[in-house]
Amino acid sequence: MPAPTAITRSARQAGSNADGYVRTTVYLAAVLFLVGISGHFRVRAARLGLIGIGGVILAFSCVLLILAPKPPV
């Protein structure tokens, strides 16, 4: 098997970056889902719990976006 070239390494890194962005997008979609369904519960504690979990996931997603590699300018 030939040694990986610079282009191969660059392509693998780009794929890894893309996976990270997709994962963060899924986390943000989960936040929208949790906050959206929280309004359907009659129990106030359940609503607040779902919103709280959504807030934690949102904060985690924001940290991931801040730490994610930025596109070249």
N, C-alpha and C positions, 0 to 999 in steps of 0.2 A: 504494500500500500504506500503510495507516494506521500511525502511530507506535506502538511497543509501549507498552502501558499498564503500570501498576505490577503489575497482576495477571498480565499476560503475563510480565513480567520475573521475578516471584516463582515462577511456574510453571516457567519455564525453569531457574531456580536449583534448585528442588526436584527437577526431573528430573536435573540434573547431580549433585546430592547422591546421589540414588538410584543412579545409574550407578556412582558411586564406591563405595558400599556393596556393590553387587552384584559389582564387580570384586574388592574385598577378600575377599568370600565365596568367589569362585572361587580366589583365591590360597590361602586357608585349606583349601579342598577339595583343592587340589594337594598341600599339605603332608601331609594325611592319606593321600592316595594314595601319595605317595613313601615315607613311613614304613611304610605298610602293605605295599607290595610289597618293601620292603628285606629283610624276613624270608624271602623266597623264594629269595634268592640264596645260593649256597654260598660264594662268594668274599667274604671278610671285607671287603676293600677296596671292593667294590661296595656292600655294605651300609652301610659307613661313609660312602661318597660320597653315597649317596642320602639318608641321614640328615643329612649336612652341608648338602646342597642344600636339604633341607626346613627345616633350621634357619635358613638365610639367608632363605628365602622367609617363614618365620614371623616373623623379626625385621622384615623389610620390611613385612609385613602389620600388625604391631603399631604401627609408626610411622605407617602410613596411618590406622589407627583412632584414634590419638592426635590426629593432625592433622585428622581429618574433622570437619565441622561437627556439633555436637550438636543433638538435637531441642529445641524450645522447652519450657520448664518451665511 
